[in-house]
């Protein structure tokens, strides 16, 4: 009987793994960086956002606290978006960044954002794009990607708002939540990354290379706090595989 139960559990485990790919389901509460995650800073002159893993309202989560600061907590990632196009996650904010405005450099701050970067096929990197990238990287550093999508929790613009980032059009901003109505509780998200990158960058061949989360308040000089948990990819036909329903 024990052998039968064990085999059944093994089968279920393999089945579940094939239905989702975990990229940020945290189990460890620590102040130390959890492999393969690492802090990425765009400007050494700007203080870094604080990151730690905590147990918060029933979830082991990555906590991000910004105090006039900016940094990413990022990890490399290789996901076949044709097979696993859907990204699922939970996030929490204490409140939005009141002074933020995604259409102004002085307001380019967010209580929470999930940042995904891509390599593009060579045929999409024409001379004009190459010049833009070179100029942007000369000003803002090598972290400027060929393409990026930012899913953000904004303070004022309607859900569904899509705008190029005010610093570079290589990064596109998508508002998934806005205002404080859902603040101070876990909010679940489900997003078709494959469709989004195809729509925003006109290609079905973008290669996903990095996923990051952030809270940033360096432009507005304010403070904000967010948490992220249960990040995973699933197939288009599947439901998100939430750890805690």
MIZAVEX-174340 format. One line per field, with one value per atom (N, C-alpha, C): x, y negated, z; residue number from 1. Coordinates in nm, 4 decimals, padded with zeros to 6 digits. Last residue first. Layout:
REM MIZAVEX-174340
c1 = X ... .
c2 = Y ... .
c3 = Z ... .
pos = NUM ... .
END
This chain:
REM MIZAVEX-174340
c1 = -00.4943 -00.6125 -00.6909 -00.1600 -00.2632 -00.3831 -00.0417 -00.0076 -00.1157 -00.1973 -00.1731 -00.1406 -00.1538 -00.1364 -00.1017 -00.3939 -00.2774 -00.2738 -00.5190 -00.5384 -00.4042 -00.4304 -00.4321 -00.4628 -00.3936 -00.5188 -00.5327 -00.1377 -00.2526 -00.3840 00.0651 00.0190 -00.1095 00.2329 00.1483 00.1142 00.4837 00.4268 00.3420 00.4871 00.5024 00.4361 00.5224 00.5443 00.5665 00.4593 00.3908 00.4032 00.4854 00.4869 00.4275 00.5901 00.5631 00.5742 00.5117 00.5530 00.5093 00.6159 00.5370 00.5903 00.6230 00.6525 00.5590 00.7792 00.6746 00.7204 00.8490 00.8672 00.7510 01.0065 00.9085 00.9429 01.1137 01.1707 01.0795 01.0465 00.9532 01.0058 01.2624 01.2271 01.1351 01.2790 01.3915 01.3541 01.1190 01.0687 01.1768 01.0113 01.1071 01.0426 01.0233 00.9517 01.0501 01.0289 01.0848 00.9783 01.1509 01.0465 01.1110 01.2206 01.2598 01.1369 01.3595 01.2402 01.2858 01.5073 01.5170 01.3808 01.4573 01.5889 01.5970 01.2683 01.2627 01.3943 01.2900 01.3425 01.3432 01.0527 01.1270 01.1688 00.9031 01.0307 01.1131 00.6925 00.6613 00.7885 00.6634 00.7391 00.6887 00.5914 00.5637 00.6519 00.5961 00.7210 00.7117 00.3350 00.4134 00.5381 00.2341 00.1602 00.2510 00.4283 00.3957 00.3252 00.4171 00.5403 00.5160 00.1495 00.1907 00.3161 00.1471 00.0629 00.1089 00.3326 00.3559 00.2740 00.2097 00.3324 00.3598 -00.0829 -00.0285 00.0914 -00.1262 -00.0962 -00.0344 -00.2812 -00.2596 -00.2415 -00.2619 -00.2549 -00.2295 -00.4120 -00.3623 -00.3656 -00.3234 -00.3971 -00.3321 -00.3498 -00.2898 -00.3823 -00.3799 -00.4272 -00.3569 -00.3195 -00.3179 -00.3920 -00.5270 -00.4067 -00.4296 -00.7407 -00.6981 -00.5715 -00.7643 -00.8812 -00.8411 -00.5675 -00.5524 -00.6683 -00.4516 -00.5159 -00.5005 -00.4497 -00.4336 -00.5077 -00.2927 -00.3723 -00.3491 -00.1632 -00.2521 -00.3426 -00.0301 -00.0949 -00.1923 00.2734 00.1344 00.0756 00.5318 00.4648 00.3183 00.8209 00.6811 00.6141 01.1392 01.0604 00.9192 01.2332 01.2620 01.1899 01.2019 01.0871 01.1144 01.3179 01.3486 01.2247 01.2084 01.3523 01.3912 00.9372 00.9809 01.1313 00.8166 00.8838 00.9405 00.5112 00.6561 00.7137 00.2046 00.2873 00.4325 -00.1236 00.0045 00.0809 -00.3834 -00.2989 -00.1661 -00.5083 -00.5013 -00.4190 -00.6529 -00.6073 -00.6148 -00.5707 -00.6646 -00.5958 -00.3395 -00.3855 -00.4712 -00.2656 -00.3696 -00.4231 -00.0683 -00.1452 -00.2644 -00.0111 00.0014 -00.0851 00.1718 00.0602 00.0735 00.2768 00.2888 00.1574 00.4921 00.3566 00.3572 00.6963 00.6775 00.5294 00.8960 00.7584 00.7577 01.1519 01.1087 00.9622 01.4286 01.2842 01.2493 01.6970 01.6446 01.4935 01.7481 01.7293 01.6913 01.9916 01.8831 01.8665 02.2174 02.0947 01.9766 02.4379 02.4127 02.2847 02.3351 02.4088 02.3627 02.2239 02.1665 02.2343 02.3825 02.3308 02.2952 02.4497 02.5549 02.5129 02.2030 02.2996 02.4154 02.0867 02.0256 02.1248 02.2586 02.2456 02.1908 02.2164 02.3511 02.3460 01.9424 01.9953 02.1318 01.9366 01.8623 01.9162 02.0926 02.1388 02.0695 01.9284 02.0640 02.1186 01.7040 01.6924 01.8284 01.8181 01.7574 01.7469 01.9026 02.0005 01.9438 01.7150 01.7608 01.8563 01.6358 01.7335 01.7917 01.4828 01.4125 01.5069 01.6527 01.5849 01.5078 01.7386 01.8271 01.7531 01.4847 01.5524 01.6284 01.5600 01.4792 01.5555 01.5433 01.6251 01.5336 01.3659 01.3723 01.4892 01.2434 01.3253 01.3431 01.0031 01.0473 01.1253 00.9029 00.9809 01.0356 00.6547 00.7167 00.7733 00.6235 00.6303 00.7017 00.4741 00.5123 00.5187 00.4761 00.4722 00.5135 00.6923 00.5820 00.5908 00.7904 00.8012 00.6759 00.8422 00.8588 00.8887 00.8221 00.7207 00.7306 01.0099 01.0059 00.9070 00.9449 01.0649 01.0636 00.6008 00.7031 00.8239 00.4106 00.4375 00.5440 00.3606 00.4411 00.4727 00.3906 00.3261 00.4103 00.3561 00.4034 00.3235 00.2843 00.3370 00.3771 00.2022 00.1068 00.1546 00.2279 00.3175 00.2393 -00.0162 00.0491 00.1447 00.0451 -00.0269 00.0496 00.1333 00.0739 -00.0078 00.0610 00.1208 00.0548 00.1284 00.0668 00.1364 00.0734 00.1469 00.0605 00.1270 00.0519 00.1384 00.1144 00.1815 00.0823 00.1761 00.0878 00.1706 00.1992 00.2684 00.1654 00.1683 00.0960 00.1818 00.2937 00.2823 00.2285 00.4561 00.4110 00.3990 00.5037 00.4477 00.3884 00.5997 00.5010 00.4301 00.7933 00.6649 00.5590 01.0013 00.9453 00.8047 01.2238 01.0919 01.0505 01.4726 01.4545 01.3236 01.6153 01.5040 01.4998 01.7824 01.7778 01.6680 01.6276 01.6815 01.6804 01.6346 01.6180 01.6763 01.5244 01.5642 01.5308 01.6440 01.5650 01.6147 01.6132 01.6925 01.5943 01.6004 01.5633 01.6632 01.4652 01.5628 01.5093 01.3268 01.3995 01.5044 01.2981 01.3031 01.3911 01.1230 01.1964 01.1844 01.1214 01.0964 01.1856 00.9837 01.0632 01.0241 00.9853 00.9452 01.0402 00.8753 00.9861 00.9329 00.7152 00.7166 00.8460 00.5059 00.6480 00.6731 00.1852 00.2707 00.4171 00.0305 00.0148 00.1004 00.1176 -00.0241 -00.0419 00.4419 00.3481 00.2071 00.7624 00.6345 00.5275 01.0151 00.9399 00.8184 01.3213 01.2139 01.1478 01.4098 01.4246 01.3040 01.5607 01.4926 01.5153 01.5532 01.5830 01.4984 01.6923 01.5752 01.6179 01.9920 01.9219 01.7971 02.0441 02.0362 01.9551 02.2320 02.0974 02.0927 02.4817 02.4609 02.3217 02.4720 02.5328 02.5152 02.2038 02.2874 02.3401 02.0808 02.1027 02.2002 02.1369 02.1267 02.1592 02.0020 02.0539 02.0296 02.0450 02.0110 02.0789 01.9243 02.0316 01.9844 01.8294 01.7947 01.9154 01.8426 01.9322 01.9022 01.9443 01.9833 01.8618 01.8504 01.8182 01.8510 02.0285 01.9788 01.9606 01.9189 02.0196 01.9544 01.7267 01.7726 01.8735 01.4583 01.5982 01.6229 01.2697 01.2639 01.4064 01.1942 01.2929 01.2752 01.0318 01.0120 01.0984 00.8620 00.9645 00.9290 00.8519 00.7699 00.8634 00.9372 00.9453 00.8452 00.9037 01.0142 01.0293 00.7841 00.8018 00.9219 00.5688 00.7121 00.7300 00.3126 00.3591 00.5106 00.2692 00.1627 00.2049 00.4782 00.4644 00.3587 00.4347 00.5502 00.5374 00.2069 00.1953 00.3122 00.3217 00.2142 00.2033 00.5013 00.5516 00.4477 00.3162 00.4198 00.4722 00.1666 00.1004 00.2028 00.3673 00.3003 00.2346 00.4237 00.5280 00.4670 00.1815 00.2262 00.3340 00.1847 00.0788 00.1216 00.4024 00.4049 00.3010 00.3080 00.4273 00.4329 00.0898 00.0677 00.1859 00.2248 00.1231 00.1013 00.3845 00.4480 00.3503 00.1928 00.2805 00.3438 00.0835 00.0000 00.0865 .
c2 = -02.9259 -02.9791 -03.0732 -02.9079 -02.9302 -02.9951 -02.8581 -02.7760 -02.7849 -02.8408 -02.9147 -02.8204 -02.8103 -02.7083 -02.7753 -02.9298 -02.9545 -02.8528 -02.6891 -02.7876 -02.8138 -02.6416 -02.6040 -02.7212 -02.7111 -02.6425 -02.6104 -02.8189 -02.9059 -02.8421 -02.7067 -02.6976 -02.7783 -02.9322 -02.8171 -02.8190 -03.0464 -03.0438 -02.9187 -03.2291 -03.1079 -03.1244 -03.3564 -03.3843 -03.2532 -03.3915 -03.2909 -03.3178 -03.7476 -03.6053 -03.5222 -04.0601 -03.9770 -03.8302 -04.3781 -04.2391 -04.1615 -04.7186 -04.6185 -04.4804 -05.0598 -04.9203 -04.8288 -05.3853 -05.2899 -05.1488 -05.7364 -05.6018 -05.5137 -05.9851 -05.9393 -05.7982 -06.1170 -06.1386 -06.0942 -06.0786 -06.1578 -06.1838 -05.9244 -06.0478 -06.1379 -05.7022 -05.7962 -05.9277 -05.4884 -05.6199 -05.7273 -05.1613 -05.2706 -05.4050 -04.8209 -04.9384 -05.0525 -04.5326 -04.6552 -04.7406 -04.2356 -04.3098 -04.4313 -04.0612 -04.1383 -04.2008 -03.8364 -03.8793 -03.9510 -03.7828 -03.8253 -03.8659 -03.6792 -03.6587 -03.6967 -03.5587 -03.6055 -03.5762 -03.6550 -03.5570 -03.6178 -03.6935 -03.7528 -03.6430 -03.6140 -03.5469 -03.6082 -03.7483 -03.6245 -03.5485 -04.1037 -03.9831 -03.8661 -04.3705 -04.3173 -04.1977 -04.4788 -04.4817 -04.4104 -04.4624 -04.5826 -04.5933 -04.2106 -04.3336 -04.4570 -04.0350 -04.0360 -04.1660 -04.0839 -04.1189 -04.1208 -03.9947 -04.1319 -04.1709 -03.7235 -03.8168 -03.9611 -03.6342 -03.6101 -03.7070 -03.6931 -03.7642 -03.7504 -03.7245 -03.6523 -03.7308 -03.7114 -03.7917 -03.7057 -03.7519 -03.6526 -03.7294 -03.8184 -03.8626 -03.7429 -03.8899 -03.7916 -03.8511 -04.0634 -04.0714 -03.9746 -04.0960 -04.0233 -04.0304 -04.4304 -04.2928 -04.2277 -04.7003 -04.6303 -04.4968 -04.8162 -04.8196 -04.7433 -04.8434 -04.7066 -04.7015 -05.1223 -05.0413 -04.8986 -05.2998 -05.2317 -05.1405 -05.3018 -05.3539 -05.2632 -05.0193 -05.1624 -05.2037 -04.7573 -04.8021 -04.9510 -04.7560 -04.6442 -04.6757 -04.9389 -04.9543 -04.8382 -04.8996 -04.8551 -04.8629 -05.0415 -05.0374 -04.9967 -04.9281 -04.9675 -04.9454 -05.0151 -04.9617 -05.0177 -05.1499 -05.0066 -04.9380 -05.4157 -05.3445 -05.1956 -05.5557 -05.4813 -05.4082 -05.7306 -05.7319 -05.6590 -05.6864 -05.8226 -05.8316 -05.3966 -05.4565 -05.5927 -05.4191 -05.3941 -05.4579 -05.2920 -05.4055 -05.3606 -05.2002 -05.1534 -05.2740 -05.1221 -05.2267 -05.1669 -04.9242 -04.9095 -05.0163 -05.1297 -04.9958 -04.9787 -05.4809 -05.3680 -05.2357 -05.6442 -05.6136 -05.4875 -05.6623 -05.7477 -05.7044 -05.4949 -05.5754 -05.6464 -05.1483 -05.2927 -05.3642 -04.8827 -04.9249 -05.0759 -04.7444 -04.8352 -04.8521 -04.5666 -04.5605 -04.6383 -04.6436 -04.6719 -04.6627 -04.4837 -04.5141 -04.5344 -04.5509 -04.5220 -04.5590 -04.5014 -04.5173 -04.4815 -04.5332 -04.5441 -04.5634 -04.7347 -04.6110 -04.6384 -04.8889 -04.9181 -04.7977 -04.8243 -04.7585 -04.7898 -04.9745 -04.8541 -04.7822 -05.3240 -05.2024 -05.0825 -05.5653 -05.4957 -05.3637 -05.6667 -05.7553 -05.6779 -05.4517 -05.5472 -05.6369 -05.3371 -05.2672 -05.3572 -05.5237 -05.4993 -05.4325 -05.4993 -05.6268 -05.6064 -05.2306 -05.2780 -05.4079 -05.2302 -05.1493 -05.1990 -05.4021 -05.4346 -05.3588 -05.2524 -05.3850 -05.4257 -05.0274 -05.0120 -05.1449 -05.1419 -05.0818 -05.0680 -05.2207 -05.3182 -05.2667 -04.9736 -05.0790 -05.1799 -04.7122 -04.7851 -04.8966 -04.4510 -04.5505 -04.6198 -04.2615 -04.3749 -04.4822 -04.0637 -04.1414 -04.2613 -03.9354 -04.0319 -04.1195 -03.9232 -03.8666 -03.9751 -04.0456 -04.0446 -03.9783 -03.9562 -03.9747 -03.9624 -04.1162 -04.0237 -04.0578 -04.1417 -04.1858 -04.0734 -04.2623 -04.1479 -04.1986 -04.3543 -04.3986 -04.2761 -04.4805 -04.3557 -04.3787 -04.7141 -04.6835 -04.5518 -04.9259 -04.7894 -04.7803 -05.1997 -05.1218 -04.9781 -05.3839 -05.2890 -05.2158 -05.6673 -05.5835 -05.4985 -05.9115 -05.7722 -05.6804 -06.1845 -06.1021 -05.9545 -06.3110 -06.3447 -06.2582 -06.2254 -06.1713 -06.1976 -06.1468 -06.2470 -06.1796 -05.9551 -06.0299 -06.1378 -05.8491 -05.7682 -05.8387 -05.9999 -06.0268 -05.9581 -06.0211 -05.9580 -06.0034 -06.1023 -06.2040 -06.1482 -05.8648 -05.9733 -06.0721 -05.5442 -05.6600 -05.7833 -05.3519 -05.3960 -05.5118 -05.1324 -05.2423 -05.2806 -04.8732 -04.9458 -05.0633 -04.6090 -04.7387 -04.7955 -04.2908 -04.3665 -04.5011 -04.0215 -04.1345 -04.2114 -03.7106 -03.7893 -03.9077 -03.5799 -03.6233 -03.6926 -03.4199 -03.4406 -03.4902 -03.4340 -03.4601 -03.4914 -03.2250 -03.2962 -03.3105 -03.0653 -03.2093 -03.2914 -02.8079 -02.8633 -03.0160 -02.7678 -02.6604 -02.7113 -03.0056 -02.9354 -02.8283 -03.0721 -03.1414 -03.0802 -02.8967 -02.8892 -02.9486 -03.0712 -03.0096 -03.0086 -03.1462 -03.0909 -03.0128 -03.4107 -03.3185 -03.2729 -03.5698 -03.5239 -03.4202 -03.8054 -03.6719 -03.6418 -04.0867 -04.0235 -03.8831 -04.3609 -04.2261 -04.1386 -04.6882 -04.5707 -04.4515 -05.0124 -04.8960 -04.7872 -05.3246 -05.2458 -05.1322 -05.5716 -05.4754 -05.4013 -05.6909 -05.7751 -05.6920 -05.3964 -05.5241 -05.6166 -05.0958 -05.2052 -05.3309 -04.7590 -04.8863 -04.9929 -04.4530 -04.5606 -04.6917 -04.1106 -04.2451 -04.3471 -03.8168 -03.9106 -04.0508 -03.5820 -03.6790 -03.7585 -03.3425 -03.3744 -03.4579 -03.4307 -03.4056 -03.4326 -03.5071 -03.3726 -03.3384 -03.7731 -03.7417 -03.6078 -03.7011 -03.8130 -03.7672 -03.6415 -03.5724 -03.6780 -03.7611 -03.7645 -03.6725 -03.8601 -03.7624 -03.7502 -04.1913 -04.0753 -03.9849 -04.4914 -04.3667 -04.2637 -04.8394 -04.7290 -04.6073 -05.0214 -04.9709 -04.8546 -05.2108 -05.0898 -05.0673 -05.5523 -05.4468 -05.3277 -05.6444 -05.6378 -05.5258 -05.6068 -05.7281 -05.7313 -05.3884 -05.3705 -05.4927 -05.2958 -05.4130 -05.3989 -05.0536 -05.1272 -05.2428 -04.7407 -04.8858 -04.9532 -04.4439 -04.5138 -04.6629 -04.1663 -04.3085 -04.3691 -03.8421 -03.9338 -04.0778 -03.4949 -03.6371 -03.7207 -03.2187 -03.2963 -03.4454 -03.2707 -03.2306 -03.1802 -03.5350 -03.3949 -03.3624 -03.7490 -03.7234 -03.5736 -03.7707 -03.7463 -03.7215 -03.7775 -03.9074 -03.8932 -03.5362 -03.5729 -03.7154 -03.2579 -03.3919 -03.4339 -03.0550 -03.0903 -03.2344 -03.0086 -02.9238 -02.9671 -03.1407 -03.1489 -03.0641 -03.1153 -03.0630 -03.0437 -03.2087 -03.2895 -03.2452 -03.0367 -03.1319 -03.2204 -02.7244 -02.8173 -02.9074 -02.6374 -02.6563 -02.7632 -02.3854 -02.5187 -02.5193 -02.1275 -02.2245 -02.3668 -01.9781 -01.9959 -02.1010 -01.9751 -02.0463 -02.0722 -01.8121 -01.9528 -02.0329 -01.5664 -01.6261 -01.7756 -01.5146 -01.5337 -01.6038 -01.4874 -01.5895 -01.6195 -01.2655 -01.3953 -01.5074 -01.0673 -01.0984 -01.2351 -01.0685 -01.1036 -01.1423 -00.9793 -01.1141 -01.1608 -00.7168 -00.8109 -00.9542 -00.6088 -00.6200 -00.7191 -00.6168 -00.6908 -00.7117 -00.4429 -00.5842 -00.6670 -00.1983 -00.2516 -00.4004 -00.1606 -00.1756 -00.2379 -00.1251 -00.2422 -00.2678 00.1218 00.0000 -00.1262 .
c3 = -00.2000 -00.2672 -00.1764 -00.2289 -00.1275 -00.1949 -00.4782 -00.3613 -00.2559 -00.7961 -00.6729 -00.5588 -01.0948 -00.9917 -00.8578 -01.3280 -01.2445 -01.1315 -01.5685 -01.4631 -01.3933 -01.9156 -01.7735 -01.6828 -02.1750 -02.1428 -01.9942 -02.1799 -02.2046 -02.1612 -01.9038 -02.0409 -02.0579 -01.6769 -01.7092 -01.8572 -01.4506 -01.5851 -01.6023 -01.1398 -01.2195 -01.3554 -00.8195 -00.9613 -01.0360 -00.5413 -00.6237 -00.7736 -00.4682 -00.4331 -00.5454 -00.3374 -00.4547 -00.4145 -00.1939 -00.1794 -00.3023 -00.1230 -00.1936 -00.1603 -00.0288 00.0054 -00.0725 -00.0407 -00.0772 -00.0427 -00.0289 00.0223 -00.0235 -00.2469 -00.1486 -00.1001 -00.4691 -00.3368 -00.2247 -00.7302 -00.6490 -00.5084 -00.8179 -00.8883 -00.8069 -00.6487 -00.6557 -00.7211 -00.5961 -00.5550 -00.5661 -00.6766 -00.6931 -00.6659 -00.6455 -00.5970 -00.6100 -00.8580 -00.8032 -00.7380 -01.0200 -00.9493 -00.8841 -01.3294 -01.2113 -01.1469 -01.5593 -01.4877 -01.3617 -01.8787 -01.7389 -01.6853 -02.1346 -02.0737 -01.9268 -02.4025 -02.2640 -02.1943 -02.7258 -02.6310 -02.4913 -02.9872 -02.8752 -02.7767 -03.2020 -03.1806 -03.0683 -03.2901 -03.2194 -03.1827 -03.2824 -03.3120 -03.2298 -03.2043 -03.3385 -03.3742 -02.9559 -03.0319 -03.1669 -02.8576 -02.8311 -02.9185 -02.9405 -02.9684 -02.9589 -02.8447 -02.9870 -03.0248 -02.5740 -02.6454 -02.7961 -02.5234 -02.4949 -02.5730 -02.5899 -02.6646 -02.6450 -02.3957 -02.5379 -02.6228 -02.1548 -02.1915 -02.3409 -02.0322 -02.1462 -02.1991 -01.6807 -01.7986 -01.9081 -01.3799 -01.4853 -01.6157 -01.0300 -01.1689 -01.2599 -00.7151 -00.8115 -00.9524 -00.4286 -00.5544 -00.6533 -00.0816 -00.1917 -00.3136 00.0459 00.0343 -00.0842 00.0374 00.1663 00.1616 -00.2353 -00.1512 -00.0214 -00.3989 -00.3694 -00.2839 -00.4077 -00.3735 -00.3342 -00.4833 -00.3546 -00.3158 -00.8307 -00.7111 -00.5904 -01.0486 -01.0270 -00.9003 -01.2346 -01.1203 -01.1030 -01.4788 -01.4451 -01.3267 -01.7327 -01.6020 -01.5797 -01.8852 -01.8891 -01.7485 -02.0710 -01.9428 -01.9617 -02.2404 -02.2481 -02.1128 -02.3462 -02.2346 -02.2437 -02.5557 -02.5545 -02.4394 -02.5213 -02.5782 -02.5937 -02.2194 -02.3411 -02.3912 -02.0301 -02.0542 -02.1823 -02.0143 -02.0454 -02.0716 -02.1827 -02.0683 -02.1073 -02.3662 -02.3619 -02.2364 -02.2266 -02.2662 -02.2741 -02.1705 -02.2236 -02.2765 -01.9485 -02.0061 -02.0501 -01.8065 -01.9507 -02.0194 -01.5623 -01.5964 -01.7480 -01.5838 -01.5849 -01.6165 -01.3589 -01.4940 -01.4952 -01.0796 -01.1373 -01.2736 -00.9765 -00.8815 -00.9439 -01.0713 -01.0846 -00.9812 -01.0987 -01.0129 -01.0011 -01.4150 -01.3012 -01.2263 -01.6068 -01.5535 -01.4227 -01.8642 -01.7222 -01.6893 -02.0979 -02.0573 -01.9070 -02.3377 -02.2001 -02.1829 -02.5539 -02.5357 -02.3924 -02.5195 -02.6552 -02.6508 -02.2157 -02.2933 -02.4381 -02.0268 -02.1216 -02.2143 -01.8885 -01.8470 -01.9385 -01.9562 -02.0350 -01.9979 -01.9206 -01.8898 -01.9698 -01.9907 -01.8760 -01.8432 -02.2051 -02.0995 -01.9736 -02.3592 -02.3259 -02.2097 -02.3953 -02.3096 -02.2710 -02.5700 -02.4387 -02.3443 -02.7929 -02.7220 -02.5811 -02.8610 -02.8292 -02.7493 -02.9201 -02.8100 -02.7662 -03.1422 -03.0202 -02.8993 -03.3225 -03.2785 -03.1489 -03.3531 -03.3003 -03.2490 -03.4715 -03.3379 -03.2743 -03.7178 -03.6276 -03.4856 -03.8257 -03.7966 -03.6972 -03.6547 -03.7725 -03.7304 -03.5239 -03.4765 -03.5996 -03.6414 -03.5809 -03.5280 -03.7235 -03.8278 -03.7721 -03.4898 -03.5563 -03.6566 -03.2319 -03.3495 -03.4246 -02.8992 -03.0205 -03.1353 -02.5587 -02.6781 -02.7989 -02.2899 -02.4024 -02.4943 -01.9517 -02.0638 -02.1648 -01.7281 -01.8073 -01.9278 -01.4116 -01.5269 -01.5994 -01.2172 -01.2581 -01.3975 -00.9550 -01.0978 -01.1190 -00.7184 -00.7565 -00.9072 -00.6984 -00.5752 -00.6024 -00.9078 -00.8948 -00.7612 -01.1095 -00.9893 -00.9738 -01.2726 -01.3171 -01.1978 -01.2483 -01.1832 -01.2149 -01.3945 -01.2524 -01.1752 -01.6474 -01.5844 -01.4337 -01.7064 -01.6775 -01.6124 -01.7243 -01.8471 -01.8275 -01.4774 -01.5692 -01.7007 -01.1873 -01.3164 -01.4225 -00.8265 -00.9498 -01.0718 -00.5757 -00.6666 -00.8030 -00.4442 -00.4684 -00.5744 -00.5052 -00.4946 -00.5390 -00.3128 -00.4356 -00.4060 -00.0319 -00.0972 -00.2233 00.0073 00.1188 00.0676 -00.2215 -00.1910 -00.0657 -00.3543 -00.2456 -00.2393 -00.5883 -00.5339 -00.4358 -00.7482 -00.6507 -00.6088 -01.0866 -00.9646 -00.8721 -01.3990 -01.2838 -01.1661 -01.7435 -01.6179 -01.5099 -02.0192 -01.9129 -01.7883 -02.2089 -02.2346 -02.1173 -02.2626 -02.1341 -02.1465 -02.5352 -02.4543 -02.3237 -02.6286 -02.7104 -02.6290 -02.4468 -02.4381 -02.5294 -02.2691 -02.4040 -02.3993 -02.0661 -02.0753 -02.2222 -01.8702 -02.0041 -02.0046 -01.6866 -01.7059 -01.8516 -01.4113 -01.5505 -01.5658 -01.1900 -01.2126 -01.3623 -00.9625 -01.0932 -01.0950 -00.8182 -00.7773 -00.8976 -00.8975 -00.9305 -00.8507 -00.7479 -00.7884 -00.8265 -00.5917 -00.7085 -00.7273 -00.3544 -00.4057 -00.5271 -00.1459 -00.2408 -00.3152 -00.0414 00.0287 -00.0542 -00.0849 -00.1478 -00.0633 -00.0350 00.0337 -00.0281 -00.1004 -00.1604 -00.0939 -00.0231 00.0171 -00.0435 -00.1452 -00.1582 -00.1287 00.0797 -00.0296 -00.0301 00.1836 00.1848 00.0600 00.3054 00.1894 00.2251 00.5241 00.4717 00.3521 00.5680 00.5451 00.4745 00.4999 00.5089 00.4719 00.5684 00.5741 00.5998 00.3400 00.4651 00.4558 00.2104 00.2025 00.3389 00.1001 00.1878 00.1701 -00.0100 -00.0433 00.0665 -00.0672 00.0235 -00.0127 -00.3425 -00.2713 -00.1826 -00.3204 -00.3614 -00.2777 -00.4200 -00.3183 -00.3672 -00.7008 -00.6444 -00.5408 -00.7990 -00.7198 -00.6562 -00.9613 -00.8292 -00.7402 -01.1459 -01.1164 -00.9751 -01.1637 -01.2868 -01.2668 -01.0105 -00.9948 -01.1270 -00.9068 -01.0239 -01.0044 -00.6982 -00.7067 -00.8291 -00.7940 -00.7592 -00.7755 -00.7788 -00.7769 -00.7385 -00.7864 -00.8731 -00.8774 -00.4458 -00.5801 -00.6592 -00.2534 -00.2792 -00.4249 -00.0387 -00.1732 -00.1939 00.3043 00.2024 00.0668 00.4901 00.4417 00.3286 00.4644 00.4812 00.4345 00.4411 00.4982 00.5326 00.1646 00.2661 00.3107 -00.0458 00.0723 00.1891 -00.3324 -00.2301 -00.1080 -00.6500 -00.5400 -00.4221 -00.9091 -00.7884 -00.6844 -01.1124 -01.1265 -01.0031 -01.2169 -01.1063 -01.1309 -01.4566 -01.4371 -01.3301 -01.4911 -01.4551 -01.4410 -01.5782 -01.6014 -01.5672 -01.4953 -01.6386 -01.6716 -01.2220 -01.2727 -01.4226 -01.2134 -01.1761 -01.2313 -01.2933 -01.3713 -01.3422 -01.0882 -01.2229 -01.3088 -00.8748 -00.8708 -01.0100 -00.9555 -00.9406 -00.9434 -00.9452 -01.0714 -01.0653 -00.6726 -00.7676 -00.9013 -00.5705 -00.5373 -00.6339 -00.6718 -00.7105 -00.6852 -00.5420 -00.6874 -00.7366 -00.2746 -00.3131 -00.4635 -00.2864 -00.2544 -00.2995 -00.3455 -00.4363 -00.4121 -00.1218 -00.2511 -00.3514 00.0801 00.0832 -00.0531 00.0000 00.0000 00.0000 .
pos = 245 245 245 244 244 244 243 243 243 242 242 242 241 241 241 240 240 240 239 239 239 238 238 238 237 237 237 236 236 236 235 235 235 234 234 234 233 233 233 232 232 232 231 231 231 230 230 230 229 229 229 228 228 228 227 227 227 226 226 226 225 225 225 224 224 224 223 223 223 222 222 222 221 221 221 220 220 220 219 219 219 218 218 218 217 217 217 216 216 216 215 215 215 214 214 214 213 213 213 212 212 212 211 211 211 210 210 210 209 209 209 208 208 208 207 207 207 206 206 206 205 205 205 204 204 204 203 203 203 202 202 202 201 201 201 200 200 200 199 199 199 198 198 198 197 197 197 196 196 196 195 195 195 194 194 194 193 193 193 192 192 192 191 191 191 190 190 190 189 189 189 188 188 188 187 187 187 186 186 186 185 185 185 184 184 184 183 183 183 182 182 182 181 181 181 180 180 180 179 179 179 178 178 178 177 177 177 176 176 176 175 175 175 174 174 174 173 173 173 172 172 172 171 171 171 170 170 170 169 169 169 168 168 168 167 167 167 166 166 166 165 165 165 164 164 164 163 163 163 162 162 162 161 161 161 160 160 160 159 159 159 158 158 158 157 157 157 156 156 156 155 155 155 154 154 154 153 153 153 152 152 152 151 151 151 150 150 150 149 149 149 148 148 148 147 147 147 146 146 146 145 145 145 144 144 144 143 143 143 142 142 142 141 141 141 140 140 140 139 139 139 138 138 138 137 137 137 136 136 136 135 135 135 134 134 134 133 133 133 132 132 132 131 131 131 130 130 130 129 129 129 128 128 128 127 127 127 126 126 126 125 125 125 124 124 124 123 123 123 122 122 122 121 121 121 120 120 120 119 119 119 118 118 118 117 117 117 116 116 116 115 115 115 114 114 114 113 113 113 112 112 112 111 111 111 110 110 110 109 109 109 108 108 108 107 107 107 106 106 106 105 105 105 104 104 104 103 103 103 102 102 102 101 101 101 100 100 100 99 99 99 98 98 98 97 97 97 96 96 96 95 95 95 94 94 94 93 93 93 92 92 92 91 91 91 90 90 90 89 89 89 88 88 88 87 87 87 86 86 86 85 85 85 84 84 84 83 83 83 82 82 82 81 81 81 80 80 80 79 79 79 78 78 78 77 77 77 76 76 76 75 75 75 74 74 74 73 73 73 72 72 72 71 71 71 70 70 70 69 69 69 68 68 68 67 67 67 66 66 66 65 65 65 64 64 64 63 63 63 62 62 62 61 61 61 60 60 60 59 59 59 58 58 58 57 57 57 56 56 56 55 55 55 54 54 54 53 53 53 52 52 52 51 51 51 50 50 50 49 49 49 48 48 48 47 47 47 46 46 46 45 45 45 44 44 44 43 43 43 42 42 42 41 41 41 40 40 40 39 39 39 38 38 38 37 37 37 36 36 36 35 35 35 34 34 34 33 33 33 32 32 32 31 31 31 30 30 30 29 29 29 28 28 28 27 27 27 26 26 26 25 25 25 24 24 24 23 23 23 22 22 22 21 21 21 20 20 20 19 19 19 18 18 18 17 17 17 16 16 16 15 15 15 14 14 14 13 13 13 12 12 12 11 11 11 10 10 10 9 9 9 8 8 8 7 7 7 6 6 6 5 5 5 4 4 4 3 3 3 2 2 2 1 1 1 .
END
